[in-house]
Amino acid sequence: MNKTTGEAAELASAIAKALEGKQDLPEVVICPPFTSLSEVVKATEGSPAQAGAQNMDYRESGAFTGEISPVMLSKLGVTHVILGHSERRQFFGETNSTVNLKLKAALDHGLVPIVCVGESLDERESGLTDSVVRRQVAAALEGFTEDDIKTLVIAYEPVWAIGTGKTCEAQEANRVAESIRATVNDFFSSGEGSKSKIGETIPILYGGSVKPSNVEEQLELPHIDGSLVGGASLTAEDFVPIIEAGAKRVKLMPSVS
């Protein structure tokens, strides 16, 4: 919940300008509050950056005052939407079930879903990280086929590292990302020995106090394909170096975006 409409447009324009002429860029998505989406769509038009929403309702319309539908987003020119962010789960009652419904709605309306999963500090300290994350991933995928999720992006964002300045160690984040891939593969594998590899094709992002000083270490690891950036996305001076770190990853591993 940052930036007025004018401030968001100015930031998006600065980011778009900084990306002009750069090669091997990663996919760049700017996700402002709903009030600024229209202006950010305009500011990024013709640039490598795209506009995404921070949340949405799974219903197309109706008596749901205050909600924003996938139809509204797609008609606005939004390309991506974040689903199940830890703050939505922690403060606004988001559940695994509603994330599943929102994922279906996003795919039905041609939006690229960025599904967030991650454990709380209590869950981590109790040794429940893997079981919590696997449960969240499996619940999000319930009812889908491999073909359905070809555009899916998953972000691992440990709740205890969001906005706290604490960062999950890069090797540990990579381990959890690998577990997420395995969970996706297991979900779509049959009990008859047919092993799915769809998890290898899904981009896995890490989110949690990502900043220019730690992003390169994270992106050097094989299972972290990109970053879900919070506070460091609020200025072009901080965000552009993170994009440039992603460009290095793309250049070294062109099959990963």
C-alpha positions as CSV (number, residue, x, y, z in Angstrom):
1,M,0.0,0.0,0.0
2,N,2.4,2.6,-1.3
3,K,2.4,5.4,-3.9
4,T,-0.3,7.8,-5.0
5,T,-1.4,7.5,-8.7
6,G,1.1,10.2,-9.7
7,E,4.0,8.7,-7.7
8,A,3.3,5.3,-9.1
9,A,3.2,6.6,-12.7
10,E,6.5,8.4,-12.2
11,L,8.2,5.4,-10.7
12,A,6.9,3.1,-13.5
13,S,8.1,5.6,-16.1
14,A,11.5,5.8,-14.5
15,I,11.8,2.0,-14.5
16,A,10.7,1.8,-18.1
17,K,13.1,4.5,-19.2
18,A,16.0,2.7,-17.4
19,L,15.3,-0.5,-19.3
20,E,15.4,1.1,-22.8
21,G,17.9,-0.6,-25.0
22,K,18.9,-3.2,-22.5
23,Q,19.4,-6.8,-23.7
24,D,18.5,-10.2,-22.1
25,L,16.1,-8.7,-19.7
26,P,14.1,-10.9,-17.4
27,E,10.3,-10.6,-17.3
28,V,9.5,-7.4,-15.4
29,V,6.1,-6.8,-13.8
30,I,5.2,-3.8,-11.7
31,C,2.3,-4.4,-9.3
32,P,0.9,-1.2,-7.8
33,P,-2.3,-0.7,-5.8
34,F,-5.6,-0.8,-7.8
35,T,-5.8,3.0,-7.9
36,S,-2.6,3.3,-9.9
37,L,-3.0,0.3,-12.3
38,S,-4.4,2.3,-15.2
39,E,-1.6,4.8,-15.1
40,V,1.1,2.1,-14.7
41,V,-0.3,0.3,-17.7
42,K,0.1,3.5,-19.7
43,A,3.5,4.3,-18.3
44,T,4.8,0.8,-19.3
45,E,3.2,0.7,-22.7
46,G,5.8,-0.2,-25.4
47,S,8.5,-1.0,-22.7
48,P,9.8,-4.3,-21.5
49,A,7.9,-3.8,-18.2
50,Q,4.3,-5.0,-17.7
51,A,1.6,-4.2,-15.1
52,G,0.2,-6.6,-12.6
53,A,-2.3,-6.5,-9.8
54,Q,-1.6,-7.2,-6.1
55,N,-4.9,-9.2,-5.7
56,M,-8.3,-9.9,-7.2
57,D,-11.6,-11.5,-6.4
58,Y,-12.4,-14.8,-8.1
59,R,-15.9,-13.7,-9.2
60,E,-16.6,-11.8,-12.4
61,S,-19.1,-9.3,-10.9
62,G,-21.9,-8.9,-8.3
63,A,-22.7,-7.6,-4.9
64,F,-19.2,-7.7,-3.5
65,T,-18.5,-4.1,-2.6
66,G,-14.8,-3.2,-2.6
67,E,-13.6,-6.1,-4.7
68,I,-11.9,-6.1,-8.1
69,S,-12.7,-8.8,-10.6
70,P,-10.5,-10.6,-13.2
71,V,-12.6,-9.1,-16.0
72,M,-11.9,-5.6,-14.8
73,L,-8.1,-6.3,-14.7
74,S,-7.9,-7.9,-18.1
75,K,-9.9,-5.1,-19.7
76,L,-7.5,-2.6,-18.1
77,G,-4.5,-4.2,-19.8
78,V,-3.1,-5.9,-16.8
79,T,-1.1,-9.0,-17.6
80,H,-0.3,-10.6,-14.2
81,V,-1.9,-10.9,-10.8
82,I,-0.4,-11.9,-7.4
83,L,-2.5,-14.4,-5.5
84,G,-2.3,-15.6,-1.9
85,H,0.3,-13.0,-0.8
86,S,1.3,-13.7,2.8
87,E,-0.2,-10.3,3.9
88,R,-3.5,-11.3,2.3
89,R,-3.4,-14.6,4.2
90,Q,-2.2,-13.0,7.5
91,F,-4.5,-10.0,7.7
92,F,-7.4,-10.4,5.3
93,G,-8.5,-14.0,5.6
94,E,-7.1,-15.4,2.4
95,T,-7.1,-19.2,2.5
96,N,-5.8,-22.1,0.4
97,S,-9.3,-22.6,-0.9
98,T,-9.8,-19.0,-2.1
99,V,-6.3,-19.0,-3.7
100,N,-7.4,-22.1,-5.7
101,L,-10.6,-20.3,-6.8
102,K,-8.6,-17.2,-7.8
103,L,-6.1,-19.2,-9.7
104,K,-8.9,-20.7,-11.8
105,A,-10.4,-17.3,-12.4
106,A,-7.0,-15.8,-13.4
107,L,-6.3,-18.6,-15.9
108,D,-9.8,-18.4,-17.3
109,H,-9.3,-14.7,-18.0
110,G,-5.8,-14.9,-19.5
111,L,-4.0,-13.4,-16.5
112,V,-0.6,-14.8,-15.5
113,P,-1.0,-16.0,-11.8
114,I,1.8,-15.5,-9.3
115,V,0.8,-17.8,-6.5
116,C,2.6,-17.1,-3.2
117,V,3.4,-19.7,-0.6
118,G,5.4,-19.6,2.6
119,E,5.5,-20.4,6.3
120,S,5.2,-18.3,9.4
121,L,8.0,-17.9,12.0
122,D,6.3,-20.3,14.4
123,E,5.9,-22.9,11.6
124,R,9.5,-22.6,10.7
125,E,10.7,-22.9,14.2
126,S,8.5,-26.0,14.7
127,G,10.1,-27.6,11.7
128,L,7.0,-27.4,9.6
129,T,8.3,-25.4,6.6
130,D,8.2,-28.2,4.1
131,S,4.8,-29.6,5.1
132,V,3.2,-26.1,5.1
133,V,4.6,-25.1,1.7
134,R,3.7,-28.5,0.1
135,R,0.2,-28.2,1.5
136,Q,-0.3,-24.7,0.1
137,V,1.0,-25.7,-3.3
138,A,-1.1,-28.8,-3.5
139,A,-4.2,-26.9,-2.4
140,A,-3.7,-24.2,-5.1
141,L,-3.3,-26.9,-7.8
142,E,-6.4,-28.9,-6.8
143,G,-8.6,-29.5,-9.9
144,F,-6.1,-28.5,-12.5
145,T,-4.3,-30.4,-15.2
146,E,-0.7,-29.9,-16.4
147,D,-2.0,-28.1,-19.5
148,D,-4.0,-25.6,-17.3
149,I,-0.9,-24.3,-15.4
150,K,1.5,-23.6,-18.2
151,T,1.6,-19.9,-17.4
152,L,1.7,-20.4,-13.6
153,V,4.4,-18.7,-11.5
154,I,5.0,-19.7,-7.9
155,A,6.7,-17.4,-5.3
156,Y,8.2,-18.7,-2.1
157,E,7.9,-15.9,0.4
158,P,8.5,-16.9,4.0
159,V,6.1,-14.8,6.1
160,W,8.8,-14.1,8.7
161,A,11.0,-12.5,6.0
162,I,8.3,-10.1,4.6
163,G,9.0,-6.5,5.6
164,T,11.1,-7.5,8.5
165,G,14.6,-7.0,7.0
166,K,15.2,-10.7,7.7
167,T,16.2,-12.7,4.7
168,C,16.0,-16.5,4.3
169,E,19.5,-17.8,3.6
170,A,19.9,-18.2,-0.2
171,Q,20.7,-21.9,0.1
172,E,17.7,-22.5,2.2
173,A,15.4,-20.6,-0.2
174,N,16.8,-22.7,-3.0
175,R,16.1,-25.9,-1.1
176,V,12.5,-24.8,-0.5
177,A,12.1,-23.8,-4.2
178,E,13.4,-27.3,-5.2
179,S,10.8,-28.8,-2.8
180,I,8.1,-26.7,-4.5
181,R,9.1,-28.1,-7.9
182,A,9.0,-31.6,-6.5
183,T,5.6,-31.0,-5.0
184,V,4.2,-29.9,-8.4
185,N,5.8,-32.9,-10.1
186,D,4.3,-35.2,-7.5
187,F,0.9,-33.7,-7.7
188,F,0.6,-34.5,-11.4
189,S,2.4,-37.8,-11.4
190,S,0.2,-40.9,-11.6
191,G,0.3,-43.8,-9.2
192,E,1.3,-46.1,-12.1
193,G,4.9,-44.9,-12.3
194,S,4.3,-42.0,-14.7
195,K,6.5,-39.2,-13.4
196,S,5.5,-35.6,-14.3
197,K,8.2,-33.0,-15.0
198,I,5.9,-30.0,-15.2
199,G,7.5,-28.5,-12.1
200,E,10.8,-28.0,-13.9
201,T,9.1,-25.6,-16.3
202,I,7.4,-23.4,-13.7
203,P,9.3,-20.2,-12.7
204,I,9.9,-20.1,-8.9
205,L,10.5,-16.7,-7.4
206,Y,11.9,-15.9,-4.0
207,G,10.4,-13.0,-2.0
208,G,11.4,-11.7,1.4
209,S,13.5,-8.6,1.9
210,V,15.1,-9.0,-1.6
211,K,17.5,-6.1,-2.3
212,P,20.4,-5.2,-4.6
213,S,22.9,-6.5,-2.0
214,N,21.5,-10.0,-1.8
215,V,19.7,-10.7,-5.1
216,E,22.7,-11.9,-7.1
217,E,23.5,-14.6,-4.5
218,Q,19.9,-15.8,-4.7
219,L,19.8,-15.8,-8.5
220,E,23.0,-17.8,-8.8
221,L,21.2,-20.8,-7.4
222,P,19.5,-23.3,-9.8
223,H,15.9,-23.3,-8.4
224,I,15.4,-19.6,-7.8
225,D,14.3,-18.1,-11.2
226,G,13.5,-14.6,-10.1
227,S,12.4,-12.3,-7.3
228,L,9.2,-11.0,-5.8
229,V,10.4,-7.6,-4.6
230,G,8.7,-5.5,-1.9
231,G,10.3,-2.4,-0.3
232,A,13.2,-2.4,-2.8
233,S,10.8,-1.9,-5.7
234,L,9.7,1.5,-4.3
235,T,12.5,3.4,-6.0
236,A,14.0,2.9,-9.4
237,E,17.5,3.2,-7.9
238,D,16.9,0.0,-5.9
239,F,14.7,-1.9,-8.3
240,V,16.7,-1.5,-11.5
241,P,19.8,-3.2,-10.1
242,I,17.6,-6.1,-9.1
243,I,16.3,-6.3,-12.7
244,E,19.9,-6.1,-13.9
245,A,20.8,-9.1,-11.7
246,G,17.9,-11.0,-13.3
247,A,19.4,-10.1,-16.7
248,K,22.6,-11.7,-15.7
249,R,20.7,-14.8,-14.8
250,V,18.9,-14.8,-18.2
251,K,22.1,-14.3,-20.1
252,L,23.8,-17.2,-18.3
253,M,20.7,-19.5,-18.5
254,P,18.6,-18.4,-21.5
255,S,16.0,-21.1,-20.9
256,V,15.1,-19.5,-17.5
257,S,13.3,-16.1,-17.4
